Amino acid sequence: MLLDSASLYFRSYYALPDSMTAPDGTPVNAVRGFVDTIARVITERGAARLVACLDADWRPEFRVKALPSYKAHRVAEDATDGSEEVPDTLTPQIPIILDVLDAAGICTGEAAGHEADDVIGALAHHEKKSRVEVVTGDRDMFQVVRFEPTPVHVVYVGRGWNKAEVLGPKELAAKYSLPVENAGSAYADMSVLRGDPSDGLPGVAGIGEKTAAKLITEFGSLDAVLKAVTDPMDRKLTTKARNALIAAEDYLAVAPVVVRTALDAPVVLDRSDEVPRVPADPERLRELTQRWGLGSSVPRLVNAMERRG
């Protein structure tokens, strides 16, 4: 199980009331929601190995260098270090989350100069033994699904856990009308053409999701689409699509490195990724639970760890 940690604790923050506070008044809604999510993943998805994947850099230099608009609208206005704009009451909860994970003995993973997306992509890509599930609220992660050498699926919780979708290559291909044999990479290629305003990706003007999917399915890949643009013998591209692709030439030259996960990211895990049956530091975990008023969330996690299959 690979957890897209920031995606999940952001969703917990907005889903749960900020009236959930520690004795000193510090909001802990994101902490409790995230810890509950891990307990649920262990219990309901049968996780024996689990990594909470972290952003070492939420806006990596290699992506910004390729496309300066990448996440530019999310930089905090008064930030001198390019840090992300995060709600004031969420920021102090992130260290608490990390402390709880450490005391519980839950593995975390990050890669210098990379996002959690890259950690997930690299770990999934290099896994040769176990089935992989990625838990996320971010559609960008659909690109990691595959059949072989071990199956990779995404548990998409963008509409909440109770409406979670489990997507493998077949489900992804059906959802977006993509070729099933390379659904993951086809989704990434489609995303390049479609763009994503939430990440500062303009996409190709005049090419929406349906047209993008149709082009990738018809030609097989983004590279093949771009080759057709300059092929005088090609008759499959419409004049409108060809002109749109030519106009977006500069964007298309750099967008793939922004959209695709870095499979060679130098991932470092802080411990074994096996889900422990007992907390690494039970006394510290109890102290954190009491100090931050984490109620039933931590006991629920400990119970899930003890009872895992």
N, C-alpha and C positions, 0 to 999 in steps of 0.2 A: 504494500500500500504506500503510495507516494502522495503526501498531502501538500496542496498548494496553500501554504500556511497563511500568507497575507490575504489571499482571496477569501479564505474561510473565516479569519478573525474579523476582517472588514464586514463580512456579511452578518456575523454574530453581533457585531457592534450596532448595526442598523436594525437588526431583527428583534433585539431584546431591549427592554427599557433601561434607561440610565439610572433608574431608581434602584437598580442592583448595585449596592455600594459596599465598600469595606467599612469597618467600624470608624475609620478616620474620615469617611465621606468620599474616598476615591472610587469612582465608578469601576465596576469589574464585570460589566455585561459581556464584553468581548472575551475576557478570560474565561468566564463560566461557559459561554456558548462554544468556545473553541475546545475546551476540555471535554464538554459533553459530546462534541462531534467526534473526538478521538475515541471516547468510550463506545460510541455508537458504531464507529468503523470497526473496532475490534470485535464487538459483539455481533453485529449484523452482517458484516462482510467477512468475518472469519480471519482477520489479519493476524498472521504469525510473524511477519516482518513488516516494519513500518518506518518510514522516514518523514519527518516534518521538514519540508523543503523551504529554505529561507532565501530572501533577497540579500545578497552581499552588496549589490548595487541595483537599485530599482530602475535606474536609467543609464545603462552601461555606455561607456564612452564609444565603444565600437559601433553601437547602434546610432547614437547621436551624431557621430562623425559621418555615418552613411546618410542619415536623414535627420537634419537638425530639428524638424518639427516633432520628432518622436517624443511623446508625452510632455511636450513643452508647456502645454496648458495646465499641467498638474504641478509645476514647480511652485513652491510657496513664494508669494510676492516679496516677502522680506528676507528670503533665504539668500545668504551669501555663498553657500556651499552647494547650491543646486538641489537641496533636499525637497522631498515630496510634501505637498500640502496634506496634512493629516489632521483630523478633528482634534481639538485641544484635549478632549477627554479620552481619546483613544491612545494618544502618544504614551502616557504613563503606564498603560496596561501592557504594552509590548514587553518590557523587561520582566513583568510579573509572569507572563506566559512562558518566557524563556526559563525563568527560575523554576516554575512548576514542571516543565518538561525535563529539566536537568535533575531535579529531585526524584521525579518519577522514574527516570531512566529511559525516557523515550528518545530515540535517536533523532538528531537534527543533521541536516546537510546543507552546505552552501559552497559556492565557488567564487573566488575572488574576481571582481569585475564582471559578474554575471547576475542574472535574475533567477528567481526560483524556477521560472519556466525552463531555463537552461539546465538547472539541476535535475528537474524531472525528465527532460528530454534525454539527457546523458545517461541517467540511471536506467531509464526504461530501455534505451538503445543497447546498453551493454549487458542487460540482464539475460542470462542464458539458461537459468535453472527454473525460475518460478513464473507463474502467471502474474501479471502486473495489473493493478488498478490504480488509477489516478483520480483523487477526489478533488474537485475544483468547481468554482463557480464561473470560470473563465473559458469561453469557447476557443480561445487560442490553443488550448491543450488538446483539442480534437485531433491535431496533426500527429500525435504520438501513437494512435491506434494502429495495430498490426495483427497479422495472423502468426507469423513466425519470426525468429525461432521459438519464442514463447509468446502467447497471446497478450496483448496490451489493450485494456479497455479503459474508458473514462466514465467515472460516476459523476455526472453533471448535476450540481445542486443549485444551479442558478435560480431556480424557482422554489428553493427550500428543500430540505431533506425528504419531506413527505411526498414531494413530486419529483424525486431524483430520477434521472434517466441513466441507464447503463448502456453505453455506446461502444460497440466494437466496429470493425470495418463494415460489416453488413448493415448495421443500424445507421452508421454514419452515411454510407453510400445511399441508402434509401431516403434518409432525411434531406439530403442536399442534392440528390440526383448526380452522384459522383461514381466513377468506376470503382467497383468493390475491391479489385485486386491491389490497388494502391490508394485506398481511400484516405489514409492519413496524409501522405504527401500531396495528394490531389486537393485536400482541404486547405493546406498551406498555400498552394498555388492559387486556388480560388480566392483566398484571403488577400493575396497580393493584388489581384485585379479589383476585387470588391472594395478594399480599403477598410479602415476602421477609425472613425472620427474620435472614439474614446482613447485611442492610442496615438492620435496625430498622424494617421496614415490616410492620405487623400484618396488613394485608389486611382483607377482610370476613369476619368469623367465619361459618363454615359454608359458605363458598364456596371450593372448592379449584380446582385447575388445570382439571380437565375441565369443571366447571360454569361457571367463568369464561370458558373458550373457547367453550362453547356459547352463553352469553349474548351475547358479542361477535359471534359469527357470526350469531346469530338477529336481533339488533337492528342490527348494522353498526358500532356504535361505543359507547364508554362514555357519551358524551353522550346517545345515544339510549336507552341502558338507564336512565339517571338520569331522563330525561323520562318514561319509561314508569312509573316509580315513583309519580309524582304524577298520572298520567293515569287518571281514573276509567273511561275507556272501554277501557283496555288489558286484554286477556285472556291475553296470552302469559306474563307473569310469574307464577310460582307464589306463593302466599301466603308460603311459607317464604322464598323469595328476596327478595320485596318487604320483608318484615319485617327481614331481615338487612341489606338496603341502607339502610333507614330508620335502623336502629340505628347504622350506620357513616357517617351523614351528615357528621359533622364531619371524619372521616378522608378521605372521598371528595372533600370540598371542597378539600383541600390536596395530596393525594397525586399528582395528575397533574404538578404542577410539580416534584415530587421525582423521579418516575420518568422523565419525558421528558427527553431531552437538550436543552440550551439551544442552539437553532440560531443564535441571534444572539450567541453567545459571541465576545468580541473576541480572536480567535486571532492570535498573533504567531509567525511562523516565523523561526528564527535564520539561515536561508540558503535558497538555492534547494532545492526538494524533489527535484531530479533526482539520482539515484544517481550519484556521481562515479566515474570510471573509475580514478582514482588518489587516494590519501589527500590530504587538505588539508594535512597537516603530517606527512610520512613520518618525519622524524627523531624528532619527539615521540611518534609512534605506536610506533616501535621502542623508545624509552625506556620508555614505559608498559608495553609487552609484557614487557620485561626486568625492570623494577622490580616488577611485580605477578605475574610468573610466569604469563603468560596462554597459554603453550604454543603449541599449534597453532591456537587459536581466532582470534586476530587475523590470522595469515597466511591462514587459511581465508576470512575476511571480505574481505581485500584481493584474494585470488584471485577470489572471487565478483564483486567490483566490476569487476575487469579483464575478466572474461569475459562480463559481462552482455550480453544481446542488444541 
